[in-house]
Amino acid sequence: MAKTLNVGIVGTGGILWAYMDGCRQFEVLNVSACADMDMARAKVRAAEYNIPRVLSVDDLLADPSIDIIINLTPPKAHASLALAAIQAGKHVYNEKPLGITRDEGRAILDAAHAAGVRVGCAPDTFLGGGLQTARKLIEDGWIGQPIGAAAFIAGRGPEGWHPNPDFFYQKGGGPVFDMGPYYITALVHLLGPVRRVTASAQKSFPERIAGSEGNRGRHIPVEVATHTAGVLDFVSGPVGTVIASFDVWAHNLPRIEIYGSRGSLSVPDPNMFGGEVKVRLAEQDQWQSVPLTHDVTVQRGIGVADMAYAIQSGRPHRASGALAFHVLDVMQAFDEASERSQHMVLESTCPQPAPLPLGLMKGTLDA
């Protein structure tokens, strides 16, 4: 029986609800404190979610009772907060991305290795029923040998509705760094690590116009590519296509598809834990839905719970720092490939995350 580990959350913004709901599904996690640079907001959010203590960031990091820090700060602060948590002897689980540059990601992993603590990172949506079912179908040979993949992230961008949209168009934002972690992590989960990438990327418009209440009409400078078309060569052989765009008004594209020697697999939205999984085999004339093999009711926080079990048992955790760094490496390589007009051979790799066992009781994971 795994013991309960105490969790402190730094950052009480919009994603807090999902982590609170998700972490509380697992007895191995006890959210015992939160912190935010905005103490007034932290107090309101703590009362809303019955978090027992509100501390300053420094006091939370120094608290000897806290085992794991969940880092929900903005992307530009991910690395500095993670490094401070590691220095304080805490395991840390970052919201995505791990950092906004390779150097930041590498510094986090190196510091954690030296300190003997674990690093985890979102997304953990690949641990939901949709993507776990897709993984099992591939490994059970339903579509034969995988030969290709396609992933599409296409929309008009968040400036029309988001209350604070500026960071989406600053370094560490854009469609690749904002939504890419879900899609690239899903592909690595399904097909294993990437060997080489190339891409073309452009900043389609020099500025965007905010549309949310209180921001309407404000001009937002664009610092990052907003339309990227990339190619992934996987170590295991398949070639993948990725389009990530904040410049598309409408489309009829799938989320993710995997193509094999015997058929094709339609993979649900990797930003969600469930969704419909479909296959169409060579001899079939239409797509067939497949019942999900794993739990779809889990939420963000399952990756933290998996890390908590792994800390105690010594096994690898699935939403790992190594996986997140590899995804970060791919994303940065997209921009570099476009700037240099060349393929980029990746220096990083990672183990393909282990699939979840079948038949887990709700609120538990394998030790």
Secondary structure, DSSP 8 states (H G I E B T S, - for coil): ----EEEEEE--STTHHHHHHHHTT-TTEEEEEEE-SSHHHHHHHHHHHT-SEEE-HHHHHH-TT--EEEE-S-GGGHHHHHHHHHHTT-EEEE-SSS-SSHHHHHHHHHHHHHHT--EEES--GGGSHHHHHHHHHHHTTTT-SEEEEEEEEE-S-STTT-SS-GGGGSTT-HHHHHTHHHHHHHHHHHH--EEEEEEEEE---SEEE--STTTTT-EEE--S-SEEEEEEEETTS-EEEEEEES--S-----SEEEEESSEEEEE--TTSS---EEEEETT-SS-EEE---S-S---TTHHHHHHHHHHHH----SSBHHHHHHHHHHHHHHHHHHHHTS-EE-S----------TT--TT----
